[in-house]
Amino acid sequence: MEAGDEGVEKVVDSKDLQQQSKALDKLTDRVEDRQLDSTRVQEAMAALASSKEADWNAMIMREKELAAVKINLTDVDIIANELELDKKVAERTLREHKGDAVAAIRHLLR
């Protein structure tokens, strides 16, 4: 190799190094942009917790409403026997339809 060839290789290497350096800078810039603020994380966690609590409270209220619906136990037995369902499913469906046996059966048959 000639002395001039070595200088060309060094120039190519230095261009490669510059490109790699720019690529690394871009990569680290993105990482800095992605860093999370701890207050934002805490706010998001609090929002999730309150949402979960609201869902839980809504479910409890719904169960209380359903428990307050008056149903005929004979209707539960008929629906369970005729449609070959568990009595709990028949009772729940009947409560969801406010004790209306015909509406409950229609719902179960569709």
N, C-alpha and C positions, 0 to 999 in steps of 0.2 A: 504494500500500500504506500501511496505517496503521502507526504506531509499534508498536502492540500485536501486529500480525501478525509482525513481525520477531522478537520475543521468543519466539513460539510455534515458529517455525522453528528457533531456536537450541536450544530445549528438545528438539525432535525430533532435531535433529542430535546433541545431547549424549547422548540415549538410544541413538541409533545407535552413537555412539562407544563407549559403555559396553558395548554388546553385542559390538561388534567387539573391544574390549579383552578381554572375557571369552573370546571364541572364540580369540583369539590366545594367551591364557594357557593354555587347554586344549590347544592345539596344541603349545606349547612344553613343557608338562608331559609330554606323551606322548613327545616327542623325548628328554627327559632320561631317561625310563624305559627307552628302547630302547638307550641307550648300552651298549656291550659292555665288559666287563672284559677287559683284555688277557690275564690269566691264564686265563680261561675259554676264550678263543680259542686260546691255546697248548695247553691241555689237549685241546680238541677236535681240533686238528690232530695232536697226538701220538697220540690214539686212532685217528684215521684212518690214520696212518702205520703204527701197529702192526697194525691190522686188515689193511691191504694186505700188510704183510710176512707176516702169518700166512696169508693166502690164498695168497701166492706160495709159501711153504714147504709148504703142504698140496698145492698143485699139483705141486711138485717130488717130494714123497713119493709121490703118486699115479702119476706118470710112472715113478718107479723101481719101484714095485710092478708096474705093467703090463709094464715091460721084463723083469722077472724071470719072468713067466709063460712057460712053454714051450709053443710052438705048433708045429703041423705046417705047413710051408710048402706042402704039397700042398693042405691044407684052405684056405689063403689063396687059392691059385690057383683052386680049385674054386668057392669063394664069389664071388670077383671075376668069374670068367667066367660062371657061371650066373646071377648076379643083376645082371650088367653094372655092376659097381662098380669104383671105383679100388682098387688093391691095398692102399693105405694105409688106406682105410676098412674093407676086409675084415679086414686085420690088426688094426687097433685094436679092432674089434668082437669079433673072436675073442679077443684078449687080455682085454677087459673081461668076457668070459664064461669066463675061465679055461681057454681052449683047447677048450671044448665047442662043436664045430661046429654041432650041432643047435640048441643054445640061441642061438648067434649068428645062425643063419639065421632062426630064429623071431623073434628081435628085429628083424632087418632087414625081415622081411615084414609086420610089423604096422604 
